[in-house]
Amino acid sequence: MAETSHLTGPRGDRLAYAYTPGNGPCVVFLSGYRSDMEGTKAVHLEAWAVARGRAFLRLDYAGHGASGGVFEEGCIGDWAADAEAVIRHVTDAPVVMVGSSMGGWIAAILSQRLPLAGFVGIAAAPDFTEDGFWAGFTEAQRRAVMEQGGVELPSAYEDPYIVTRRLIEDGREHLVLRKPLPLDCRVRLLQGTEDEAVSRETALRLLDHIDGADVRLTLVKGADHRFSTPDCLALIETAIREVLA
């Protein structure tokens, strides 16, 4: 595994990242909400890239993993800016973005700011603060967010977490399904049918919304949100090879 390096992010946080030099375009893995660069997919893809002499980058947004900052103080715009800062620090060439869950939303945001050589979405969750959190809140939860600054939600994976008013309001400033989303590169979207966090309807909506000449969605029967079984990891590898072809 590549050694962890650090840089000072756009808001002064110490951002952690691991970069492996190699042939371009660099493959950039963008992790999900409350996830980090030590996850199964990130580490597996780094090993896959290294074995092929391919440049690879994984990173932690502020408040995630080995980076500084407080998770509850962050929002989509902050985390997108963190990822952009690390990517620009490492390379100014086109990159292949591989976004998992929230990382798929961040990749979509950055696709309009950075040159892309390819886009792979794994259970991509664009606009989830609005279409997931806010749309699913009760009136009492909405009042708690707006009047008290946040609401605590249970997690299927770990401790409960707080959804803040800032996360909701900032998310509305970065929605990607309400405006054109041109992607002038190959796009591959992967989605499990048993995903409990992101629905296949979201995947189909993103497929239909992207303006691109080569956009494909693969539905995997029985796969869940983690999308980390050996078969799923092999499909991610295939998707990356396709966008690089």
Summary of the structure (lengths in Angstrom):
residues: 245
radius of gyration: 17.0
end to end distance: 25.5
largest distance: 52.8
contacts: 848
relative contact order: 0.14
helix: 37%
strand: 26%
